[in-house]
Amino acid sequence: MSLADLGREAARDAAQDELRRQEYLDAQPSLLLRVVGRVLRELGALLDRAAAAAPGGLLGLLALLALLALLVAVVLSRVGPLARRRTGSSALFEGSAVLSAAQHRDLAEQAAGESRFADAVRERLRAVVRDLEARGAIDPRPGRTAGEVARDGGSAVPAVADDLRRAAVLFDEVWYGGRTADASSYAVLVGVDERVAAARPVPA
């Protein structure tokens, strides 16, 4: 029987039977390749639609994406962790007035009461430094970093060396590492401050 003698239904069934043969099944791409191909086609269609809607076509779309990326970078450089890193300095007292340990503790408590825990952490560490300076454990020095406080203070008061290192790491993580400070972060600094205040410096 020739194909001309077959009806529409019979011809369809014959074609389906032919396509079910193993050699045709073996020639088909894998499921993964079919999925990847479909995703790439969808992405291509999406980019084509976006390019058609954007002024200037594809080049206009690329320019808009570049402008958006630049805008995001500018915003992140003004606020958040990037803004803190942008200063290029980790000095603990940079630009701050000379206050006593008690005054820094008051500022820390005020900041904590307003849920500004990053500021509270900083002010409490500043209180620790002023306390060590007032007792002659370390020399007053502008521009000292948290790490230098831990090193110098730990040498002068070995009993709290680990506490000072912990406080310095926490400060750096909050102010330069992007870590979010909370009430527990501030509680660590309060404990360090109290232990430092109760410890006696080693005589030089």
C-alpha positions in Angstrom: 0.0 0.0 0.0 1.4 3.4 -1.0 1.2 6.6 1.1 -1.3 7.9 -1.3 -3.7 5.1 -0.4 -3.4 5.8 3.4 -5.9 8.1 5.0 -5.0 11.0 7.3 -5.4 9.0 10.5 -3.4 6.0 9.2 -0.6 8.2 7.9 -0.3 9.9 11.3 -0.2 6.5 13.1 2.5 5.3 10.7 4.6 8.4 11.3 4.3 8.0 15.1 5.3 4.4 14.8 8.3 5.3 12.8 9.4 8.0 15.2 9.2 5.5 18.1 12.0 3.4 16.6 15.1 3.2 18.8 17.4 4.9 16.4 15.2 8.0 16.5 15.1 7.9 20.3 18.8 7.6 20.5 19.3 10.6 18.2 17.3 12.9 20.5 19.3 15.3 22.7 19.4 14.6 26.5 16.8 16.1 28.8 19.5 18.4 30.3 20.4 19.7 26.8 16.8 20.3 26.0 16.2 22.2 29.2 19.4 24.3 28.7 18.4 25.1 25.2 14.9 26.2 26.2 16.3 28.4 29.0 18.7 30.0 26.5 15.9 30.6 24.0 13.8 32.2 26.7 16.6 34.5 27.8 17.3 35.4 24.2 13.7 36.3 23.7 13.6 38.3 26.9 16.7 40.3 25.9 15.2 40.8 22.4 12.0 42.2 23.9 13.9 44.4 26.4 16.2 45.7 23.6 13.2 46.5 21.4 11.6 48.5 24.3 14.7 50.3 25.3 15.7 53.5 23.5 18.6 52.7 21.1 17.9 49.0 21.0 20.5 46.6 22.4 23.1 49.3 22.9 20.6 51.4 24.7 19.7 48.5 27.0 23.4 47.9 27.8 23.9 51.5 28.6 20.9 51.5 30.9 22.2 48.4 32.7 25.6 50.0 33.1 24.0 53.2 34.5 21.9 51.1 37.0 25.0 49.3 38.2 26.8 52.6 38.7 23.9 54.0 40.6 23.8 50.9 42.9 27.6 51.3 43.5 27.3 54.9 44.4 24.4 54.2 46.9 26.4 51.4 48.5 29.5 53.7 48.8 27.4 56.2 50.7 25.7 53.9 53.2 26.4 50.6 54.9 29.6 48.7 55.1 31.1 50.1 51.9 30.8 53.6 53.3 32.7 52.5 56.4 35.5 50.9 54.3 35.7 53.9 52.0 37.3 56.0 54.8 40.4 53.7 54.4 41.2 54.0 58.2 40.3 51.9 61.2 41.3 54.5 63.8 39.1 54.2 66.8 39.1 57.9 67.7 39.4 59.5 64.3 37.6 62.8 64.3 36.2 62.4 67.8 36.4 64.9 70.7 38.5 64.0 73.8 36.0 62.6 76.3 36.4 60.7 79.5 35.6 57.0 79.9 32.4 57.9 81.8 31.3 60.2 79.0 31.9 57.5 76.4 29.9 55.1 78.5 27.0 57.5 78.7 27.1 57.9 74.9 27.2 54.1 74.5 24.1 53.7 76.8 22.2 56.4 74.9 23.0 54.7 71.5 22.0 51.3 72.8 18.8 52.7 74.2 18.0 53.9 70.6 19.0 50.6 69.1 22.1 52.1 67.4 24.2 49.2 68.5 27.1 49.8 66.1 27.6 53.2 67.7 27.1 51.7 71.1 29.9 49.2 70.5 32.2 51.9 69.3 31.6 54.2 72.2 32.0 51.4 74.8 35.3 50.4 73.3 36.3 54.0 73.4 35.4 54.0 77.1 37.7 51.0 77.6 40.6 52.9 75.9 40.1 56.1 77.9 40.0 54.0 81.1 43.3 52.3 80.3 44.8 55.7 79.4 43.6 57.3 82.6 45.2 54.6 84.7 48.5 54.8 82.8 48.2 51.4 81.3 48.6 52.7 77.8 49.8 56.1 76.5 47.3 58.4 74.9 47.9 58.3 71.2 45.7 59.7 68.4 44.9 57.3 65.6 45.2 54.1 67.6 43.3 51.2 66.0 41.2 48.6 67.9 43.9 46.0 67.1 46.6 48.3 68.7 44.4 48.8 71.7 44.2 45.0 72.2 47.9 44.6 71.7 49.0 47.4 74.0 46.3 47.0 76.6 46.8 43.2 76.7 50.5 43.7 77.4 49.7 46.2 80.2 46.8 44.2 81.7 47.4 40.5 80.8 44.4 39.4 82.8 42.1 41.0 80.2 44.2 40.4 77.0 41.7 37.9 75.6 38.8 40.2 76.4 40.5 43.1 74.6 41.2 40.9 71.5 37.6 39.8 71.5 36.4 43.4 71.7 38.7 44.5 68.9 37.6 41.8 66.6 34.0 42.5 67.3 34.5 46.2 66.6 36.3 45.6 63.3 33.7 43.1 62.2 30.9 45.7 62.9 32.6 48.8 61.6 34.7 47.4 58.7 33.4 43.9 58.0 29.7 44.6 57.5 28.5 42.6 60.6 25.2 43.8 62.0 25.5 44.8 65.6 22.7 43.9 68.1 22.1 43.9 71.8 24.3 40.9 72.3 27.2 42.6 70.5 26.9 45.5 72.9 26.7 43.2 75.9 30.1 41.8 74.9 31.6 45.3 75.1 29.9 46.0 78.4 31.4 42.9 79.9 34.9 43.7 78.5 34.6 47.3 79.9 33.6 46.0 83.3 36.4 43.4 83.5 39.0 46.0 82.3 37.9 48.5 84.9 38.2 45.9 87.6 41.7 44.6 86.5 45.0 46.0 87.7 47.7 46.9 85.2 51.0 45.2 85.5 53.7 47.6 86.9 56.1 48.6 84.2 
